[in-house]
Amino acid sequence: MNNKLIEPHNVREIWFYVKPKLEVILKKSPENWIPEDIYSECVNGRSMLWIGFLADKPFGFIVGQIQETNILHIWCGYCDNNVSDKVKWTVVENIAKDLKVKKISFESWRKGWEKKAKSLGFAPRKYIKEIS
């Protein structure tokens, strides 16, 4: 198992794998982006795309940004169902270590992530209430 940072000029080559998975994410969670937003961010170098490989076959990906406070913010990610949470988060932590960041953040509308995030060592720091 390894992960590979996809250079902006190579995003098109792996997009056949990423785009359908982004559509799966959107079916499970309402987000304020479309796959083309993520493509644009990665191709233009504003976000980074890592692909996880097992025996040269992709098993998941992460799209992230380094924020000015030295945080790797995970914009979105996907992993095949047969990959354990421990393996998934080991990959994420290894990416963060390679980038020499001190923190990892993410946001999710999915209710199950609150409990899972806590079990992985994440602590809530920000609460947002939308006013309509």
C-alpha positions in Angstrom: 0.0 0.0 0.0 1.3 3.4 -0.9 0.0 6.8 -1.8 1.0 9.1 -4.6 0.6 12.9 -4.9 -0.8 13.6 -8.4 0.9 16.5 -10.0 -1.4 19.1 -11.4 -0.5 18.3 -15.0 -1.3 14.6 -14.4 -4.8 15.0 -12.8 -6.5 14.4 -16.2 -4.8 11.0 -16.4 -6.5 9.7 -13.1 -9.7 11.7 -13.4 -11.5 8.6 -14.8 -11.1 7.1 -11.3 -11.8 10.2 -9.2 -14.9 11.7 -10.8 -17.3 8.8 -10.3 -16.2 8.5 -6.7 -16.9 12.3 -6.2 -20.4 11.6 -7.5 -20.8 8.8 -4.9 -19.8 11.3 -2.2 -22.3 13.9 -3.4 -25.1 11.3 -3.2 -24.3 10.6 0.5 -23.7 14.1 1.6 -24.9 17.5 0.4 -21.8 19.5 -0.5 -21.3 23.0 -2.0 -19.1 21.7 -4.8 -19.3 19.8 -8.0 -16.6 17.4 -9.4 -15.5 20.1 -11.9 -14.7 22.4 -8.9 -12.3 19.8 -7.5 -10.8 19.2 -10.9 -10.1 22.9 -11.4 -8.6 23.3 -7.9 -6.3 20.3 -8.4 -5.2 21.2 -12.0 -4.5 24.8 -10.9 -2.5 23.8 -7.9 -4.8 25.3 -5.2 -5.6 21.8 -3.9 -3.6 18.5 -3.9 -4.8 15.1 -4.9 -3.4 11.9 -3.5 -4.3 8.5 -4.7 -3.9 5.4 -2.5 -2.7 2.3 -4.3 -2.6 -1.3 -3.4 -0.7 -3.5 -5.8 -0.9 -0.7 -8.4 -4.7 -0.6 -8.1 -6.3 2.6 -6.7 -8.3 2.1 -3.5 -9.1 5.7 -2.6 -8.1 9.3 -2.8 -7.9 12.5 -0.7 -8.2 16.1 -1.9 -6.7 18.5 0.5 -5.2 22.0 1.0 -2.6 23.3 3.4 -4.1 26.2 5.3 -2.1 29.1 6.5 -2.3 27.8 10.1 -0.2 24.8 9.0 -3.2 22.5 8.9 -3.9 19.9 6.2 -7.6 20.4 5.5 -9.2 17.5 3.8 -11.7 18.8 1.3 -13.0 15.4 0.4 -12.0 11.8 0.3 -13.1 8.4 -0.8 -12.0 4.9 0.0 -13.2 1.4 -1.1 -15.4 -0.3 1.5 -12.9 -3.2 2.0 -10.2 -0.9 3.5 -10.2 -0.6 7.3 -10.5 2.7 9.0 -7.1 2.2 10.5 -5.5 1.8 7.1 -7.4 4.9 5.8 -6.3 7.1 8.6 -2.7 5.8 8.6 -2.5 7.0 4.9 -3.9 10.4 5.9 -1.5 10.8 8.8 1.4 9.7 6.6 0.5 12.4 4.1 0.3 15.0 6.9 3.7 13.9 8.2 5.2 14.1 4.7 3.8 17.7 4.4 5.2 18.5 7.9 1.9 19.9 9.1 0.9 19.7 12.7 -2.9 19.3 12.4 -5.5 17.7 10.1 -9.0 19.0 9.7 -12.2 18.1 7.8 -15.9 18.9 7.8 -18.8 16.6 7.2 -22.6 16.8 7.2 -22.8 13.1 7.8 -23.9 12.3 11.3 -21.8 9.2 11.7 -18.6 11.2 11.4 -19.0 12.9 14.8 -18.4 9.6 16.6 -15.8 8.3 14.2 -13.8 11.5 14.3 -13.7 11.4 18.1 -12.5 7.8 18.0 -9.7 8.9 15.6 -8.5 11.6 18.0 -10.2 14.6 16.4 -11.6 17.2 18.8 -14.4 19.6 17.9 -13.3 23.3 17.9 -15.8 25.0 15.7 -19.6 25.0 15.8 -21.6 26.7 13.1 -25.3 27.6 13.0 -26.8 28.6 9.7 -29.4 31.4 9.8 -31.9 31.4 7.1 
